[in-house]
Amino acid sequence: NSQEIANTVWAYATVDHSSPELFDKIAEIALPRLHEFSSQALASTVWSYATVGNSSPQLFDRVAEIALPRLDEFSSQALANTVWAYATDGHSSPQLFDKITNIPLSHLHKFNSQEIANTVWAYATVGYSSPQLFDKIASVAIPRLDEFSPQALANIVWAYATVG
């Protein structure tokens, strides 16, 4: 089932075991079933592919297509992991990044420091400037700077400097 597919690639990714043949076969099996995946399973799947460096353009295109109308179902972790995965994979999805910029401020308050750092890093990495999103994130992050690790702070400063 869809959860087992997502769990399988996640397990391989968490132990940093790349098995290109397995990941290619799983993508082939998953593609027609992605509409059955939960938002967490979609995010986990693209995160896993990006983590092991197995680029699957068809899979990433289809996940974006399915995720777009369902972004309100995504947790803060799922949103951050999804944009991180697209940026890490180097897979462009302007529609996905556009739609995520419209996250309500109330939802951004749910992001932890790592999710905030990963999100702005992803936008900067793909060269997507979103002053609206970055302003909202700054309003959430600034009062909580003591929660950020030095690496997260460095990534945030780099991201803001990169996108202007």
PEZI-V47365 format. One record per residue. N is the residue number from 1. RES is the residue in one small letter. SS is DSSP state (~ for helix, > for strand, _ for the rest). PHI is phi as a letter, one per 20 degrees, with the letter a starting at -180 (999 if undefined). OMEGA is omega in radians with two decimals (none if undefined). Layout:
# PEZI-V47365
N&RES&SS&PHI&OMEGA ; N&RES&SS&PHI&OMEGA
This chain:
# PEZI-V47365
1&n&_&999&-3.03 ; 2&s&~&f&-3.14 ; 3&q&~&f&3.11 ; 4&e&~&f&3.09 ; 5&i&~&f&-3.14 ; 6&a&~&f&-3.14 ; 7&n&~&f&-3.12 ; 8&t&~&f&-3.13 ; 9&v&~&f&3.09 ; 10&w&~&f&-3.12 ; 11&a&~&f&3.11 ; 12&y&~&f&-3.11 ; 13&a&~&f&-3.09 ; 14&t&~&f&3.05 ; 15&v&_&d&3.10 ; 16&d&_&l&3.12 ; 17&h&_&d&3.12 ; 18&s&_&e&3.08 ; 19&s&_&c&-3.03 ; 20&p&~&g&-3.13 ; 21&e&~&f&3.13 ; 22&l&~&f&-3.12 ; 23&f&~&f&3.09 ; 24&d&~&f&3.14 ; 25&k&~&f&3.12 ; 26&i&~&f&3.10 ; 27&a&~&f&3.12 ; 28&e&~&f&3.13 ; 29&i&~&f&-3.05 ; 30&a&~&f&-3.01 ; 31&l&~&g&-3.12 ; 32&p&_&f&-3.08 ; 33&r&_&d&-3.05 ; 34&l&~&g&3.12 ; 35&h&~&f&3.11 ; 36&e&~&e&-3.06 ; 37&f&_&f&2.99 ; 38&s&_&f&3.11 ; 39&s&~&f&3.12 ; 40&q&~&f&3.13 ; 41&a&~&f&3.08 ; 42&l&~&f&-3.13 ; 43&a&~&f&-3.13 ; 44&s&~&f&-3.12 ; 45&t&~&f&-3.14 ; 46&v&~&f&3.07 ; 47&w&~&g&-3.11 ; 48&s&~&f&3.13 ; 49&y&~&f&3.14 ; 50&a&~&f&-3.10 ; 51&t&~&f&-3.14 ; 52&v&~&e&3.10 ; 53&g&_&m&3.11 ; 54&n&_&d&-3.12 ; 55&s&_&f&3.10 ; 56&s&_&c&-3.05 ; 57&p&~&g&3.14 ; 58&q&~&f&3.13 ; 59&l&~&f&-3.13 ; 60&f&~&f&3.10 ; 61&d&~&f&-3.10 ; 62&r&~&f&3.09 ; 63&v&~&f&3.12 ; 64&a&~&f&3.14 ; 65&e&~&f&-3.13 ; 66&i&~&f&-3.09 ; 67&a&~&f&-3.02 ; 68&l&~&g&-3.12 ; 69&p&_&f&-3.06 ; 70&r&_&d&-3.05 ; 71&l&~&g&3.12 ; 72&d&~&f&3.08 ; 73&e&~&e&-3.04 ; 74&f&_&f&3.02 ; 75&s&_&f&3.09 ; 76&s&~&f&3.13 ; 77&q&~&f&-3.13 ; 78&a&~&f&3.10 ; 79&l&~&f&-3.13 ; 80&a&~&f&3.14 ; 81&n&~&f&-3.14 ; 82&t&~&f&-3.13 ; 83&v&~&f&3.07 ; 84&w&~&f&-3.12 ; 85&a&~&f&3.14 ; 86&y&~&f&3.12 ; 87&a&~&f&-3.12 ; 88&t&~&f&3.14 ; 89&d&~&f&-3.08 ; 90&g&_&m&-3.10 ; 91&h&_&e&-3.10 ; 92&s&_&f&3.03 ; 93&s&_&b&-3.09 ; 94&p&~&g&-3.13 ; 95&q&~&f&3.13 ; 96&l&~&f&-3.14 ; 97&f&~&f&3.07 ; 98&d&~&g&-3.06 ; 99&k&~&f&-3.12 ; 100&i&~&f&3.11 ; 101&t&_&f&-3.12 ; 102&n&_&e&3.10 ; 103&i&_&g&3.10 ; 104&p&_&f&3.12 ; 105&l&~&g&3.14 ; 106&s&~&f&3.11 ; 107&h&~&f&-3.14 ; 108&l&~&f&3.10 ; 109&h&_&f&3.14 ; 110&k&_&e&-3.11 ; 111&f&_&f&3.02 ; 112&n&_&e&-3.04 ; 113&s&~&f&-3.14 ; 114&q&~&f&3.12 ; 115&e&~&f&3.08 ; 116&i&~&f&-3.12 ; 117&a&~&f&-3.14 ; 118&n&~&f&-3.12 ; 119&t&~&f&-3.14 ; 120&v&~&f&3.08 ; 121&w&~&f&-3.12 ; 122&a&~&f&3.13 ; 123&y&~&f&3.14 ; 124&a&~&f&-3.12 ; 125&t&~&f&3.12 ; 126&v&_&e&3.11 ; 127&g&_&m&-3.11 ; 128&y&_&e&3.14 ; 129&s&_&e&3.10 ; 130&s&_&c&3.14 ; 131&p&~&g&3.13 ; 132&q&~&g&-3.14 ; 133&l&~&f&-3.10 ; 134&f&~&f&3.07 ; 135&d&~&f&3.12 ; 136&k&~&f&-3.14 ; 137&i&~&f&3.12 ; 138&a&~&f&-3.12 ; 139&s&~&f&3.10 ; 140&v&~&e&-3.02 ; 141&a&~&f&-3.02 ; 142&i&~&g&3.13 ; 143&p&~&f&-3.06 ; 144&r&~&d&-3.04 ; 145&l&~&g&3.14 ; 146&d&~&f&3.12 ; 147&e&~&e&-3.02 ; 148&f&_&e&3.03 ; 149&s&_&f&3.08 ; 150&p&~&g&3.13 ; 151&q&~&f&3.11 ; 152&a&~&f&3.10 ; 153&l&~&f&3.12 ; 154&a&~&f&3.12 ; 155&n&~&f&3.14 ; 156&i&~&f&3.12 ; 157&v&~&f&3.11 ; 158&w&~&g&-3.10 ; 159&a&~&f&3.13 ; 160&y&~&f&3.12 ; 161&a&~&f&-3.09 ; 162&t&~&f&-3.09 ; 163&v&~&e&3.05 ; 164&g&_&n&none
